[in-house]
Structures are given as C-alpha cells and as structure tokens.
C-alpha cells in the first residue's frame, strides 16, 4: 500500500525529531517514502536511536521468521540482502506504525534510511531453541574441554 508524504511525515514526526540534526529528510517521490541519506560515520548513532524506537529488527536471516503481514505489506522491501535491516513495531489502536528501512550502499560509505507505514497489527514470539540444539551445544563444549 502506498502512503502520502503527509501520512508518513505525520506518523513519523516523533521519530524524525529523535534524530535531530543528525539526519536531513526529504520525500522520495519515486518510492513514496521519507528518505535520509547519511555517511557511515553516523551509523552507530542512527542505529542506537532505531533500537530505542522500535521493538523488532529484521535482517536477511530473521526476516524469514517475521510475521507474514509484515512481509506482505512491505513486498519487495522485505527481500533483504547483506547488511540491510528493517525496524518495526506492531500497529496499535487502529493506527499505522512507522517502519524504518536501513540500506547500506554498495561502496559502504553511505547509508539510506527510509520510512514508511505498517497498517496490519502483528504478534511476534521469539522462537525458542529446541532441546536438541541445546544438548548438541553442551556436547560440543564438553568434547572441546576433553
């Protein structure tokens, strides 16, 4: 689903303000997203703010276990490659929630942070390791110590 600049900007206001002067935002017309491009030297500060603001971070591996509603709403944006991340919170009270898409550029010196919205509430429960995985781990540790 596509959203207007006003919808995304309004929903993202608190998040955008949390970055202060760190990021400069513009509307990316071709993709209908808010966009900030920044140097890799700012990445640690940007990611720290994202971790404070969002309850879930998805990467190339973990997105496979993300709720289908996230993958369906984000479409191609949920097809992550190396070092790309998506930050989400489940929408509450019939309101849309902000999604942050963090994309490092190929050369490594610039990153893009895009904002869009998520409409469908989701519930995510962290998968628990199976007893078999845990027992294999302890066997490896025991054998390594022997």
C-alpha positions in Angstrom: 0.0 0.0 0.0 1.3 3.4 -0.8 1.0 6.3 1.6 1.2 10.1 1.1 4.1 12.3 2.2 1.7 13.9 4.8 0.6 10.5 6.2 4.2 9.3 6.6 5.6 12.6 7.9 2.8 12.9 10.5 3.2 9.4 11.8 7.0 9.7 11.8 7.2 13.1 13.4 8.5 11.8 16.8 11.0 9.5 15.2 12.2 12.2 12.8 12.6 14.6 15.8 14.6 12.0 17.7 17.3 12.2 15.1 17.5 16.0 15.5 20.3 17.5 13.3 21.8 14.1 12.7 19.7 13.4 9.6 18.1 15.5 6.9 14.8 14.2 5.5 13.2 14.6 2.1 10.3 13.0 0.3 11.4 10.3 -2.2 8.8 10.7 -4.9 9.7 7.6 -6.9 9.1 5.3 -4.0 6.6 7.3 -1.9 8.9 7.1 1.2 10.6 9.6 3.5 14.4 9.4 2.9 17.5 10.4 4.8 21.0 9.6 3.3 24.0 9.8 5.6 27.7 9.0 6.0 28.6 5.7 7.6 30.3 7.6 10.4 26.8 8.4 11.7 25.6 4.8 11.5 26.2 3.8 15.2 24.2 6.8 16.4 21.4 6.2 13.9 21.1 2.5 14.8 21.1 3.3 18.5 18.1 5.6 18.0 16.4 2.9 15.9 16.9 0.3 18.7 15.3 2.7 21.2 12.3 3.5 19.0 11.5 0.0 17.6 10.7 -3.3 19.2 11.8 -5.5 16.3 14.8 -5.5 14.0 14.8 -7.8 10.9 17.8 -8.8 8.9 18.4 -11.1 5.9 18.1 -14.2 8.1 15.5 -13.2 10.6 13.0 -11.7 8.1 12.2 -15.3 7.1 10.6 -15.8 10.6 8.8 -12.4 10.5 5.0 -12.4 10.5 3.6 -12.7 7.0 1.7 -9.5 7.4 5.0 -7.6 7.6 6.4 -9.3 4.5 3.1 -8.9 2.6 2.8 -5.2 3.4 6.4 -4.4 2.6 6.5 -6.5 -0.5 9.9 -6.2 -2.2 11.3 -4.2 0.7 11.2 -7.3 2.8 13.6 -9.1 0.4 16.7 -8.2 2.3 20.3 -8.7 1.2 23.6 -8.3 3.2 23.5 -5.7 6.0 20.0 -4.4 5.2 17.7 -4.1 8.1 14.0 -3.4 8.8 12.8 -1.9 12.1 9.2 -2.4 13.1 6.6 -2.1 15.9 3.2 -3.6 15.7 0.4 -1.0 14.9 -1.9 -0.4 17.9 -5.3 1.2 18.4 -6.2 1.1 14.7 -3.3 3.4 13.9 -0.5 2.7 11.4 3.0 2.3 12.8 6.3 3.6 11.3 8.7 1.2 9.6 12.4 2.1 9.1 14.3 0.5 6.3 18.1 0.8 6.7 20.1 0.2 3.5 23.9 0.5 3.3 25.1 1.4 -0.1 27.4 -1.0 -2.0 30.6 1.1 -1.5 30.0 1.2 2.3 30.4 4.9 2.9 26.8 6.0 2.7 23.5 4.6 4.1 19.9 5.3 3.4 17.2 5.3 6.0 13.6 5.2 4.5 10.4 5.5 6.4 7.0 4.1 5.5 4.0 2.8 7.4 2.7 -0.6 8.5 -1.1 -1.0 8.8 -1.7 -4.6 10.0 -1.1 -5.4 13.6 1.2 -8.4 14.2 2.2 -10.6 17.0 5.7 -12.0 17.1 7.0 -14.5 19.6 10.7 -15.1 19.6 11.4 -18.8 18.6 12.8 -20.9 21.4 15.8 -23.1 20.7 14.8 -26.8 20.7 16.2 -29.1 23.4 18.1 -30.9 20.7 20.0 -27.7 19.8 20.9 -27.1 23.4 22.1 -30.6 24.1 24.3 -30.5 20.9 25.8 -27.3 22.1 26.7 -28.7 25.5 28.1 -31.9 23.9 30.4 -29.7 21.7 31.6 -27.8 24.8 32.2 -31.0 26.7 34.1 -32.5 23.8 36.2 -29.4 23.4 37.2 -29.4 27.0 38.2 -33.1 27.0 
